[in-house]
């Protein structure tokens, strides 16, 4: 089964769009939606954001909070379902927080995740931030994060079907706007 990648900047509409696509898939297949959440509560404002997201989801969806072991979770899912992973950006952030000085471990986790993703037999919608269009961060860790997420997004976009870029709430299918040569 293929996976979808939904990229965009902050407040671009990527989560809303991903949720709409998951609803359409669920309505068509009759399969349940699992919202695989990678966010963690780090402060009151983040707690509010998470609660807001949760309140906007259909009550029929199951939320699984998995900030680190998404790969393991995917390998244990054996019944037909639709997974909405929100979001890859926070997953990478969490991996980097656990192993702050081990970029080889980040790459290993990314590779393991990608293998689990392409082998997963049911639809997955992956949400990620596009962080490479802003200014160059002022510190080494932020630059490492930007670079690692950019590479991770490229790997997933290469085989995602579709690969969507959200801009101002509008989806752009990246495969349809590629070069014409």
C-alpha positions in Angstrom: 0.0 0.0 0.0 1.3 3.5 -0.7 1.6 6.4 1.6 0.8 10.0 1.3 3.0 12.9 2.4 1.5 16.2 3.3 4.1 19.0 3.7 3.6 22.6 4.7 4.7 25.4 6.9 3.2 26.4 10.2 -0.6 27.0 9.9 -0.6 26.0 6.2 -3.6 23.7 6.7 -1.6 20.5 6.4 -3.2 18.8 9.4 -6.7 19.8 8.4 -6.1 18.5 4.9 -4.6 15.2 6.1 -7.7 14.7 8.4 -10.0 15.4 5.4 -8.2 12.8 3.4 -8.2 10.2 6.2 -12.0 10.7 6.6 -12.5 10.2 2.8 -10.4 7.0 2.9 -12.3 5.7 6.0 -15.7 6.4 4.4 -14.6 4.6 1.2 -13.1 1.5 2.9 -15.0 1.3 6.2 -11.6 1.0 8.0 -11.0 2.9 11.3 -8.7 5.8 11.5 -5.8 5.8 13.9 -4.4 9.2 14.7 -0.7 8.5 15.5 0.4 11.6 17.5 4.0 12.4 18.1 3.6 15.6 20.1 4.3 15.7 23.8 3.1 18.2 26.4 6.1 20.5 27.1 4.3 23.6 28.4 0.8 24.9 29.0 0.6 26.4 25.5 1.5 23.0 23.9 -1.1 21.3 26.1 -3.7 23.7 24.8 -2.7 23.1 21.2 -2.9 19.3 21.7 -6.3 19.6 23.3 -7.5 21.8 20.5 -6.4 19.3 17.9 -8.0 16.4 19.8 -11.3 18.3 20.1 -11.5 18.8 16.3 -11.0 15.1 15.4 -14.0 12.8 14.9 -14.8 10.9 18.1 -14.8 7.6 16.1 -11.0 8.0 15.6 -8.5 6.4 18.0 -5.6 8.5 19.1 -2.3 6.7 19.8 0.3 8.9 21.5 3.7 7.6 20.3 6.4 10.3 20.5 9.3 7.9 19.8 8.5 4.3 18.7 6.4 4.9 15.7 8.3 2.3 13.7 7.6 -0.4 16.3 4.0 0.6 16.5 3.6 0.3 12.7 5.2 -3.2 12.7 2.6 -4.3 15.3 -0.5 -3.1 13.5 -2.1 -6.1 11.8 -5.8 -5.3 11.0 -7.1 -3.0 8.2 -6.8 0.6 9.3 -5.9 4.1 8.1 -3.0 5.8 9.9 -2.6 9.5 10.1 0.8 10.3 11.5 1.0 13.9 12.7 3.8 14.7 12.6 7.1 13.6 11.2 8.7 16.9 12.3 8.0 16.3 15.9 9.0 12.7 15.6 12.5 13.7 14.4 12.6 16.4 17.1 11.9 13.8 19.7 14.6 11.4 18.4 17.1 14.3 18.4 16.1 15.2 22.0 16.7 11.6 23.1 20.0 11.3 21.3 21.2 14.9 21.0 24.8 14.1 19.9 24.2 11.0 17.8 23.3 12.0 14.2 24.1 8.4 13.1 21.3 7.2 15.4 18.9 9.7 13.9 19.7 8.4 10.4 19.3 4.8 11.6 15.8 5.6 13.0 14.8 7.5 9.8 15.9 4.5 7.7 14.0 2.0 10.0 10.9 4.2 9.8 11.1 4.5 6.0 11.3 0.7 5.7 8.3 0.2 8.0 6.4 2.9 6.1 6.9 1.3 2.7 6.1 -2.2 4.0 3.0 -1.2 5.8 0.0 -2.8 4.1 -2.6 -0.1 4.8 -2.9 3.6 3.9 -0.7 6.0 5.9 -0.9 9.8 5.7 2.3 11.4 6.9 2.2 15.1 7.9 5.5 17.0 8.0 6.7 20.6 8.2 8.6 22.2 5.3 11.3 24.1 7.2 13.8 24.8 4.5 12.2 28.0 3.2 13.0 30.3 6.1 16.1 31.9 7.3 19.2 29.9 8.3 18.9 29.1 12.0 21.3 30.9 14.4 22.5 27.8 16.2 24.1 24.5 15.3 21.3 22.2 16.7 18.6 24.1 14.8 20.6 23.9 11.6 21.1 20.2 12.1 17.4 19.8 12.7 16.5 21.7 9.6 19.0 19.8 7.5 17.9 16.4 8.9 14.2 17.1 8.4 14.9 18.4 4.9 16.7 15.2 3.9 13.9 13.1 5.6 11.2 14.9 3.7 13.1 14.3 0.4 13.3 10.6 1.1 9.6 10.3 1.8 8.5 12.6 -1.0 10.5 10.5 -3.6 8.1 7.6 -3.3 5.0 9.2 -1.7 1.8 9.0 -3.7 0.7 11.7 -3.5 3.2 14.3 -2.2 1.2 17.4 -1.4 2.5 20.8 -0.4 0.0 23.0 1.5 0.2 26.7 1.0 -2.3 29.1 2.6 -4.7 26.2 3.0 -4.5 25.0 -0.6 -3.1 21.7 -1.6 -0.5 21.6 -4.4 0.2 18.1 -5.9 4.0 18.2 -6.3 4.0 15.4 -8.9 1.8 17.6 -11.2 3.9 20.7 -11.0 7.3 19.1 -11.7 9.6 20.0 -14.6 8.2 19.5 -18.1 11.4 18.3 -19.8 
